[in-house]
Amino acid sequence: MEPIKLSQKAEEEIVNAAKMAALSNKPKFNYA
């Protein structure tokens, strides 16, 4: 069962990283 837990944890980290990347890719200073 450990590999499954590790997979779920890794998947959460991947999702969080994807969210952070999406936020970073948004041109925040493009409104000027």
mmCIF file of the N, C-alpha and C atoms, coordinates in Angstrom:
data_MODEL
# 
_entry.id   MODEL 
# 
loop_
_atom_site.group_PDB 
_atom_site.id 
_atom_site.type_symbol 
_atom_site.label_atom_id 
_atom_site.label_alt_id 
_atom_site.label_comp_id 
_atom_site.label_asym_id 
_atom_site.label_entity_id 
_atom_site.label_seq_id 
_atom_site.pdbx_PDB_ins_code 
_atom_site.Cartn_x 
_atom_site.Cartn_y 
_atom_site.Cartn_z 
_atom_site.occupancy 
_atom_site.B_iso_or_equiv 
_atom_site.pdbx_formal_charge 
_atom_site.auth_seq_id 
_atom_site.auth_comp_id 
_atom_site.auth_asym_id 
_atom_site.auth_atom_id 
_atom_site.pdbx_PDB_model_num 
ATOM 1  N N  . MET A 1 1  ? 0.837  -1.208 0.000   1.00 0.00 ? 1  MET A N  1 
ATOM 2  C CA . MET A 1 1  ? 0.000  0.000  0.000   1.00 0.00 ? 1  MET A CA 1 
ATOM 3  C C  . MET A 1 1  ? 0.871  1.257  0.000   1.00 0.00 ? 1  MET A C  1 
ATOM 4  N N  . GLU A 1 2  ? 2.150  1.095  0.345   1.00 0.00 ? 2  GLU A N  1 
ATOM 5  C CA . GLU A 1 2  ? 3.014  2.281  0.394   1.00 0.00 ? 2  GLU A CA 1 
ATOM 6  C C  . GLU A 1 2  ? 3.171  2.953  -0.973  1.00 0.00 ? 2  GLU A C  1 
ATOM 7  N N  . PRO A 1 3  ? 3.391  2.173  -2.040  1.00 0.00 ? 3  PRO A N  1 
ATOM 8  C CA . PRO A 1 3  ? 3.538  2.812  -3.358  1.00 0.00 ? 3  PRO A CA 1 
ATOM 9  C C  . PRO A 1 3  ? 2.313  3.641  -3.727  1.00 0.00 ? 3  PRO A C  1 
ATOM 10 N N  . ILE A 1 4  ? 1.122  3.171  -3.328  1.00 0.00 ? 4  ILE A N  1 
ATOM 11 C CA . ILE A 1 4  ? -0.100 3.914  -3.647  1.00 0.00 ? 4  ILE A CA 1 
ATOM 12 C C  . ILE A 1 4  ? -0.103 5.250  -2.907  1.00 0.00 ? 4  ILE A C  1 
ATOM 13 N N  . LYS A 1 5  ? 0.283  5.219  -1.635  1.00 0.00 ? 5  LYS A N  1 
ATOM 14 C CA . LYS A 1 5  ? 0.325  6.461  -0.863  1.00 0.00 ? 5  LYS A CA 1 
ATOM 15 C C  . LYS A 1 5  ? 1.337  7.426  -1.479  1.00 0.00 ? 5  LYS A C  1 
ATOM 16 N N  . LEU A 1 6  ? 2.500  6.885  -1.847  1.00 0.00 ? 6  LEU A N  1 
ATOM 17 C CA . LEU A 1 6  ? 3.534  7.735  -2.441  1.00 0.00 ? 6  LEU A CA 1 
ATOM 18 C C  . LEU A 1 6  ? 3.029  8.308  -3.761  1.00 0.00 ? 6  LEU A C  1 
ATOM 19 N N  . SER A 1 7  ? 2.294  7.497  -4.527  1.00 0.00 ? 7  SER A N  1 
ATOM 20 C CA . SER A 1 7  ? 1.783  7.967  -5.810  1.00 0.00 ? 7  SER A CA 1 
ATOM 21 C C  . SER A 1 7  ? 0.790  9.103  -5.597  1.00 0.00 ? 7  SER A C  1 
ATOM 22 N N  . GLN A 1 8  ? -0.092 8.944  -4.606  1.00 0.00 ? 8  GLN A N  1 
ATOM 23 C CA . GLN A 1 8  ? -1.078 9.985  -4.332  1.00 0.00 ? 8  GLN A CA 1 
ATOM 24 C C  . GLN A 1 8  ? -0.384 11.264 -3.893  1.00 0.00 ? 8  GLN A C  1 
ATOM 25 N N  . LYS A 1 9  ? 0.630  11.122 -3.033  1.00 0.00 ? 9  LYS A N  1 
ATOM 26 C CA . LYS A 1 9  ? 1.358  12.295 -2.544  1.00 0.00 ? 9  LYS A CA 1 
ATOM 27 C C  . LYS A 1 9  ? 2.078  12.975 -3.701  1.00 0.00 ? 9  LYS A C  1 
ATOM 28 N N  . ALA A 1 10 ? 2.698  12.189 -4.548  1.00 0.00 ? 10 ALA A N  1 
ATOM 29 C CA . ALA A 1 10 ? 3.409  12.751 -5.698  1.00 0.00 ? 10 ALA A CA 1 
ATOM 30 C C  . ALA A 1 10 ? 2.421  13.438 -6.636  1.00 0.00 ? 10 ALA A C  1 
ATOM 31 N N  . GLU A 1 11 ? 1.245  12.837 -6.800  1.00 0.00 ? 11 GLU A N  1 
ATOM 32 C CA . GLU A 1 11 ? 0.239  13.431 -7.687  1.00 0.00 ? 11 GLU A CA 1 
ATOM 33 C C  . GLU A 1 11 ? -0.211 14.777 -7.137  1.00 0.00 ? 11 GLU A C  1 
ATOM 34 N N  . GLU A 1 12 ? -0.374 14.865 -5.811  1.00 0.00 ? 12 GLU A N  1 
ATOM 35 C CA . GLU A 1 12 ? -0.759 16.141 -5.205  1.00 0.00 ? 12 GLU A CA 1 
ATOM 36 C C  . GLU A 1 12 ? 0.313  17.189 -5.459  1.00 0.00 ? 12 GLU A C  1 
ATOM 37 N N  . GLU A 1 13 ? 1.570  16.797 -5.309  1.00 0.00 ? 13 GLU A N  1 
ATOM 38 C CA . GLU A 1 13 ? 2.669  17.745 -5.530  1.00 0.00 ? 13 GLU A CA 1 
ATOM 39 C C  . GLU A 1 13 ? 2.699  18.195 -6.988  1.00 0.00 ? 13 GLU A C  1 
ATOM 40 N N  . ILE A 1 14 ? 2.410  17.262 -7.894  1.00 0.00 ? 14 ILE A N  1 
ATOM 41 C CA . ILE A 1 14 ? 2.392  17.612 -9.321  1.00 0.00 ? 14 ILE A CA 1 
ATOM 42 C C  . ILE A 1 14 ? 1.266  18.604 -9.598  1.00 0.00 ? 14 ILE A C  1 
ATOM 43 N N  . VAL A 1 15 ? 0.095  18.359 -9.010  1.00 0.00 ? 15 VAL A N  1 
ATOM 44 C CA . VAL A 1 15 ? -1.043 19.259 -9.215  1.00 0.00 ? 15 VAL A CA 1 
ATOM 45 C C  . VAL A 1 15 ? -0.720 20.640 -8.662  1.00 0.00 ? 15 VAL A C  1 
ATOM 46 N N  . ASN A 1 16 ? -0.135 20.672 -7.456  1.00 0.00 ? 16 ASN A N  1 
ATOM 47 C CA . ASN A 1 16 ? 0.228  21.960 -6.857  1.00 0.00 ? 16 ASN A CA 1 
ATOM 48 C C  . ASN A 1 16 ? 1.260  22.675 -7.719  1.00 0.00 ? 16 ASN A C  1 
ATOM 49 N N  . ALA A 1 17 ? 2.229  21.953 -8.226  1.00 0.00 ? 17 ALA A N  1 
ATOM 50 C CA . ALA A 1 17 ? 3.257  22.552 -9.081  1.00 0.00 ? 17 ALA A CA 1 
ATOM 51 C C  . ALA A 1 17 ? 2.622  23.097 -10.359 1.00 0.00 ? 17 ALA A C  1 
ATOM 52 N N  . ALA A 1 18 ? 1.661  22.362 -10.900 1.00 0.00 ? 18 ALA A N  1 
ATOM 53 C CA . ALA A 1 18 ? 0.988  22.815 -12.118 1.00 0.00 ? 18 ALA A CA 1 
ATOM 54 C C  . ALA A 1 18 ? 0.204  24.097 -11.847 1.00 0.00 ? 18 ALA A C  1 
ATOM 55 N N  . LYS A 1 19 ? -0.451 24.159 -10.679 1.00 0.00 ? 19 LYS A N  1 
ATOM 56 C CA . LYS A 1 19 ? -1.195 25.375 -10.320 1.00 0.00 ? 19 LYS A CA 1 
ATOM 57 C C  . LYS A 1 19 ? -0.242 26.555 -10.184 1.00 0.00 ? 19 LYS A C  1 
ATOM 58 N N  . MET A 1 20 ? 0.874  26.340 -9.497  1.00 0.00 ? 20 MET A N  1 
ATOM 59 C CA . MET A 1 20 ? 1.852  27.416 -9.312  1.00 0.00 ? 20 MET A CA 1 
ATOM 60 C C  . MET A 1 20 ? 2.400  27.859 -10.669 1.00 0.00 ? 20 MET A C  1 
ATOM 61 N N  . ALA A 1 21 ? 2.650  26.906 -11.558 1.00 0.00 ? 21 ALA A N  1 
ATOM 62 C CA . ALA A 1 21 ? 3.172  27.243 -12.882 1.00 0.00 ? 21 ALA A CA 1 
ATOM 63 C C  . ALA A 1 21 ? 2.136  28.051 -13.658 1.00 0.00 ? 21 ALA A C  1 
ATOM 64 N N  . ALA A 1 22 ? 0.872  27.670 -13.539 1.00 0.00 ? 22 ALA A N  1 
ATOM 65 C CA . ALA A 1 22 ? -0.186 28.395 -14.245 1.00 0.00 ? 22 ALA A CA 1 
ATOM 66 C C  . ALA A 1 22 ? -0.274 29.828 -13.729 1.00 0.00 ? 22 ALA A C  1 
ATOM 67 N N  . LEU A 1 23 ? -0.164 29.995 -12.407 1.00 0.00 ? 23 LEU A N  1 
ATOM 68 C CA . LEU A 1 23 ? -0.211 31.344 -11.835 1.00 0.00 ? 23 LEU A CA 1 
ATOM 69 C C  . LEU A 1 23 ? 1.003  32.143 -12.278 1.00 0.00 ? 23 LEU A C  1 
ATOM 70 N N  . SER A 1 24 ? 2.158  31.494 -12.356 1.00 0.00 ? 24 SER A N  1 
ATOM 71 C CA . SER A 1 24 ? 3.390  32.192 -12.732 1.00 0.00 ? 24 SER A CA 1 
ATOM 72 C C  . SER A 1 24 ? 3.350  32.577 -14.210 1.00 0.00 ? 24 SER A C  1 
ATOM 73 N N  . ASN A 1 25 ? 2.678  31.767 -15.029 1.00 0.00 ? 25 ASN A N  1 
ATOM 74 C CA . ASN A 1 25 ? 2.635  32.038 -16.468 1.00 0.00 ? 25 ASN A CA 1 
ATOM 75 C C  . ASN A 1 25 ? 1.684  33.180 -16.796 1.00 0.00 ? 25 ASN A C  1 
ATOM 76 N N  . LYS A 1 26 ? 0.816  33.556 -15.851 1.00 0.00 ? 26 LYS A N  1 
ATOM 77 C CA . LYS A 1 26 ? -0.097 34.670 -16.102 1.00 0.00 ? 26 LYS A CA 1 
ATOM 78 C C  . LYS A 1 26 ? 0.687  35.981 -16.097 1.00 0.00 ? 26 LYS A C  1 
ATOM 79 N N  . PRO A 1 27 ? 0.575  36.781 -17.141 1.00 0.00 ? 27 PRO A N  1 
ATOM 80 C CA . PRO A 1 27 ? 1.277  38.070 -17.186 1.00 0.00 ? 27 PRO A CA 1 
ATOM 81 C C  . PRO A 1 27 ? 0.655  39.057 -16.215 1.00 0.00 ? 27 PRO A C  1 
ATOM 82 N N  . LYS A 1 28 ? 1.178  39.109 -14.992 1.00 0.00 ? 28 LYS A N  1 
ATOM 83 C CA . LYS A 1 28 ? 0.603  39.979 -13.965 1.00 0.00 ? 28 LYS A CA 1 
ATOM 84 C C  . LYS A 1 28 ? 0.832  41.451 -14.310 1.00 0.00 ? 28 LYS A C  1 
ATOM 85 N N  . PHE A 1 29 ? 2.024  41.766 -14.838 1.00 0.00 ? 29 PHE A N  1 
ATOM 86 C CA . PHE A 1 29 ? 2.379  43.159 -15.092 1.00 0.00 ? 29 PHE A CA 1 
ATOM 87 C C  . PHE A 1 29 ? 2.002  43.562 -16.517 1.00 0.00 ? 29 PHE A C  1 
ATOM 88 N N  . ASN A 1 30 ? 1.048  42.859 -17.110 1.00 0.00 ? 30 ASN A N  1 
ATOM 89 C CA . ASN A 1 30 ? 0.652  43.170 -18.483 1.00 0.00 ? 30 ASN A CA 1 
ATOM 90 C C  . ASN A 1 30 ? -0.554 44.105 -18.500 1.00 0.00 ? 30 ASN A C  1 
ATOM 91 N N  . TYR A 1 31 ? -1.076 44.466 -17.318 1.00 0.00 ? 31 TYR A N  1 
ATOM 92 C CA . TYR A 1 31 ? -2.255 45.319 -17.252 1.00 0.00 ? 31 TYR A CA 1 
ATOM 93 C C  . TYR A 1 31 ? -1.893 46.773 -17.531 1.00 0.00 ? 31 TYR A C  1 
ATOM 94 N N  . ALA A 1 32 ? -0.631 47.136 -17.297 1.00 0.00 ? 32 ALA A N  1 
ATOM 95 C CA . ALA A 1 32 ? -0.201 48.513 -17.512 1.00 0.00 ? 32 ALA A CA 1 
ATOM 96 C C  . ALA A 1 32 ? -0.221 48.799 -19.025 1.00 0.00 ? 32 ALA A C  1 
# 
